[in-house]
Amino acid sequence: MDILNYNRSAWNNYVDKQDRWTIPVTDEDIEHAKNGIWNIILTASKPVPHDWFPPLIGLKILGLASGGGQQGPILASLGAKVTIFDNSDKQLFQDKKISDRFNLGIQTFQGDMRDLAMFSDNSFDLIFNPCSILFIDNVAQVWKECYRVLKPKGILMAGLINPITFQVDENAEKIAFIHNQPYSDLYSLTKEKLEKLTSNNEPLVFGHSWTDQIGGQLEAGFKLTDMYEDNWIGENPLDRFLPSFMATRAIK
């Protein structure tokens, strides 16, 4: 299966259905940001600490697999020079609409997060990558490309998903492990479940190990400087047992 094209179609479908992760910020959010009142997220709910960011005016930021008009417009409203790179053309259009309305100057490019060849070495000061590596099967190449396109001392912020969340049946009466690690919709699900997933045009996901998610950043050359955990704030049964997310801050 061509995962890239399949997931592009699935996310375009999410935009059509107005999934929560495709709804852009409001005009009021933009006005608040211009007045210094703002928050953005890498994971499900917890805002990224403001002290994770250097001064934003003139900062060159790559929103990696960050389409949807939720983070890029806020950062651009704060004075950053924002580029959004995403697999979904309809998600990118969400950013473009907000950018055009408020003259934010956001640039948008469509492509595979594992291949940033259109950007030269040392192009960006900061990469903002909300939870999205679950939609690709090989995350090591993402970290290598992030390292390449960041300037020396550049910052990588990434939203990661606890691999355990892919291994359990969260809807069972008692949560139990049902899948091995690493998880893959393509190979971990039964044929019937996979066919149901694809017939509904749901994105395919991959549960990467902490070794691939965090160790992969270190192997690419990054130095981890901070992290925090997050959950669904009661929206998921797993919240009773463990955090489903981690956000990391690393420097080149």
C-alpha positions in Angstrom: 0.0 0.0 0.0 1.2 3.6 -0.8 0.9 4.9 2.8 1.7 8.5 1.9 -1.0 8.8 -0.7 -3.5 6.8 1.4 -3.0 9.0 4.5 -3.2 12.2 2.4 -6.6 11.1 1.2 -7.6 10.2 4.7 -6.6 13.5 6.2 -8.3 15.4 3.3 -11.4 13.5 4.3 -10.9 14.6 7.9 -10.9 18.2 6.8 -14.2 17.6 4.9 -15.6 16.0 8.1 -14.3 18.9 10.2 -12.3 16.7 12.5 -11.0 18.6 15.6 -7.4 18.5 14.4 -8.4 20.2 11.1 -10.3 23.2 12.5 -8.1 26.4 12.3 -7.8 29.0 15.0 -10.4 31.7 15.1 -10.0 35.4 14.3 -10.2 36.1 18.0 -7.3 33.7 18.6 -5.2 35.7 16.1 -6.1 39.0 17.7 -5.3 37.6 21.2 -1.9 36.3 19.9 -1.1 39.8 18.5 -1.7 41.1 22.0 0.6 38.5 23.5 -2.1 36.1 24.8 -1.6 32.7 23.2 -0.9 29.0 23.7 -0.3 26.1 21.2 0.0 22.4 21.7 2.3 19.6 20.6 0.2 16.9 22.1 -3.5 16.6 23.1 -4.1 19.2 25.6 -1.1 20.7 27.6 0.2 23.9 26.2 3.9 24.2 25.2 5.7 26.2 27.9 6.5 29.7 26.5 10.0 29.5 27.8 10.7 26.6 25.3 10.7 29.3 22.6 13.4 31.8 21.9 12.3 35.4 20.9 9.8 34.8 18.1 10.1 38.0 16.1 11.9 37.1 12.8 12.4 33.5 13.9 12.3 31.0 11.0 10.0 28.2 11.9 9.1 25.0 10.1 5.8 23.6 11.1 6.5 20.0 10.2 3.4 17.9 9.4 1.6 20.7 11.1 -1.1 21.7 8.7 -4.6 22.6 9.8 -4.2 26.2 10.8 -3.8 25.6 14.5 -0.2 26.4 15.3 1.3 28.2 12.3 -1.0 31.2 12.3 -0.4 31.8 16.0 3.4 31.7 15.6 3.2 34.0 12.6 1.0 36.4 14.5 3.7 36.6 17.1 6.2 37.7 14.5 7.8 34.5 13.3 8.5 33.7 9.7 6.5 30.5 9.3 6.7 27.7 6.8 4.1 24.8 7.0 5.0 21.5 5.5 2.3 18.8 5.4 1.1 15.7 3.4 -2.5 17.0 3.1 -3.3 19.7 0.6 -6.6 20.4 2.4 -4.8 20.8 5.7 -2.4 23.2 4.1 -5.3 25.2 2.8 -6.5 25.8 6.3 -3.2 27.6 7.1 -3.3 29.5 3.8 -6.8 30.9 4.4 -5.8 32.3 7.8 -2.5 33.6 6.5 -4.2 35.4 3.6 -7.0 36.8 5.8 -4.5 38.4 8.2 -1.5 38.9 5.9 0.7 36.6 8.0 3.0 35.6 5.2 2.9 31.8 5.9 4.4 29.7 3.2 2.9 26.2 2.6 4.5 23.2 0.9 3.1 19.7 0.4 5.2 16.6 0.8 6.5 13.7 2.9 8.0 14.6 6.3 10.7 12.1 5.6 12.0 14.1 2.6 12.7 17.8 3.1 15.0 18.0 0.1 13.3 21.2 -1.0 14.9 22.9 2.0 18.7 23.5 2.1 20.9 22.7 5.1 20.7 25.1 8.1 17.4 26.7 6.9 15.4 27.0 10.1 15.8 28.2 13.7 13.0 26.0 15.0 11.0 23.0 13.9 7.5 22.5 15.5 6.3 18.9 15.0 3.0 18.1 16.7 2.0 14.4 17.0 2.3 13.2 13.4 5.1 10.7 13.1 2.5 8.0 13.9 1.4 8.4 10.3 4.7 7.1 8.8 6.4 3.8 9.2 10.1 5.0 9.4 10.7 7.8 11.8 14.5 7.7 11.8 14.6 9.6 8.5 12.4 12.4 9.9 14.9 13.1 12.7 17.9 13.1 10.3 16.1 15.6 8.0 15.2 17.8 10.9 18.8 17.9 12.0 20.0 18.7 8.5 17.6 21.7 7.9 18.0 23.2 11.4 20.6 25.8 12.0 23.3 25.1 14.6 21.7 25.5 18.0 18.3 25.2 16.3 15.4 23.7 18.3 13.2 20.7 17.6 9.9 20.4 19.4 8.1 17.2 18.9 4.8 15.6 20.1 5.2 11.8 20.7 2.7 9.1 21.5 3.3 6.5 24.2 3.8 3.2 22.3 1.8 1.3 24.9 -1.4 3.1 23.8 -1.2 1.1 20.5 -0.7 -2.2 22.3 -3.8 -2.3 24.4 -7.5 -2.6 23.8 -8.7 0.6 25.5 -12.4 -0.3 25.0 -12.3 -3.6 26.8 -13.9 -3.9 30.2 -10.4 -4.5 31.6 -7.6 -2.9 29.6 -5.3 -5.7 28.3 -2.3 -6.0 26.0 -3.4 -7.3 22.6 -0.6 -6.2 20.2 3.2 -6.5 20.2 5.6 -3.6 19.8 6.2 -2.1 17.3 2.6 -1.6 16.3 1.4 -1.2 12.7 -2.1 -1.0 11.4 -0.9 -2.8 8.3 0.5 -5.8 10.2 -0.9 -5.8 13.7 -4.6 -5.8 12.8 -6.6 -8.7 11.4 -7.5 -8.5 7.7 -11.1 -7.7 8.6 -10.2 -4.9 11.0 -7.8 -3.4 8.5 -10.5 -3.5 5.7 -13.0 -1.8 8.0 -10.4 0.9 8.8 -9.6 1.6 5.1 -13.2 1.4 4.0 -13.9 4.2 6.4 -10.9 6.1 5.0 -9.3 6.4 8.4 -5.6 7.2 8.5 -3.1 4.4 9.0 -1.0 4.7 12.1 2.3 3.2 13.5 3.2 2.9 17.1 6.9 3.7 17.3 9.0 2.6 20.3 10.6 5.2 22.7 13.9 4.0 21.3 12.8 5.2 17.8 11.1 8.3 19.0 13.6 9.6 21.6 16.7 7.6 20.9 16.2 8.4 17.2 16.5 12.1 18.0 19.7 11.5 20.0 21.2 9.3 17.3 20.5 12.0 14.7 22.7 14.3 16.8 20.1 16.2 18.9 20.6 17.0 22.6 17.4 16.6 24.7 16.8 19.7 26.9 13.3 19.2 28.3 10.1 17.2 28.1 6.7 16.8 29.6 3.9 14.2 29.6 0.3 14.7 28.6 -3.0 12.9 28.4 -6.5 13.2 26.9 -7.9 14.9 30.0 -10.4 12.2 30.7 -11.5 11.6 27.1 -9.7 8.2 27.0 -9.9 5.3 29.5 -6.1 5.1 29.5 -6.0 8.4 31.3 -6.6 6.5 34.5 -3.4 4.5 34.1 -0.7 6.4 32.2 0.1 9.4 30.1 -0.6 8.8 26.4 1.8 11.6 25.2 5.2 13.1 25.6 6.5 16.4 24.2 10.2 16.8 23.8 12.5 19.8 23.2 15.9 19.2 21.7 18.7 21.3 20.2 21.1 20.7 17.3 
